[in-house]
Amino acid sequence: MVDRSCTCHSCGKTVELGQQELPCRVLLGWHIVSCLKGTESIDHYSFCSLGCLRGWVDSHMPEIPEVFLKSLGEESE
């Protein structure tokens, strides 16, 4: 019998899932994100907590250019 596992895409925490265990019970509190890449192409990402999910999202968001942030400060003065 081969066990399955789920690994947090952010921190690397791993949870083992036995063949007879329901993933919805073992992974209670985990967050699973599906990213549609195209026709029949879906990437799945697993996160053990909202903190790990947030870290992953933050690392994939483009940064706001510093020059733009500075221009906002000048207008408000």
N, C-alpha and C positions, 0 to 999 in steps of 0.2 A: 504494500500500500504506500503510495507516494503522497506525502503531505504537500499542501500548497502554502504559500506565504504571501504576505502583503507588506511592502516596505514603504515607509514614509519617504516621499520624493525630496523632502527638505532636510530632515535630520538623520535619516537612515534607520530609524527604529523599525524593527521587524516583528510581525505577529504571525505565528504559525497557525494555519487552518487545516485541521484534520479533514479527512474525506466525509465524515459523518456530521461535521459541524456546519451550522448555517453561518455564512459570512455576515449576515445582518446582525447576528448576536455577538460574534467574535470581534467585529469591527465597529461595535457600538461607539458612537462619538467621533469616529473618523469621518473625513470629508473626501469624497471622490469627485474629481473634476474630469469631464470629457471635453476634449478639444476637437471640433470637426475640422479636418484638414482638407477635405474634398470628398468626392464620390467614394463611398465605402472605405474611407480612411479616417479613423478616429484614434486619437491618442488619449490614454487614460492616466491620470496622476492621482496618487493617494497621499493623504496628509493625516497625521495622527492628532492634530490639534488645529484650532483656528490660528494660533501663532505661527505654526509652520506654513499654513496656507497663505497667511498674510506676507510672510517673508518671501515666499515663492512669487506671489503676485507683485510685490514691490520690486523684486529683482528683474521682473519681466516688463515693467512699465518704463516707458521712456522718461528720462529726467527732463525737468523744465530747465531750459537754458538760463544760466545765471544772469545774462544780460537782460532777459525778459523780466526776471524777478526784480532786478535793480530798477528797471523802468517803472515798475508798479510802485515802488517806494518813492520815486521822485514825484509821481503824480499826486500822491496822497499828502505830500508836505505842503 
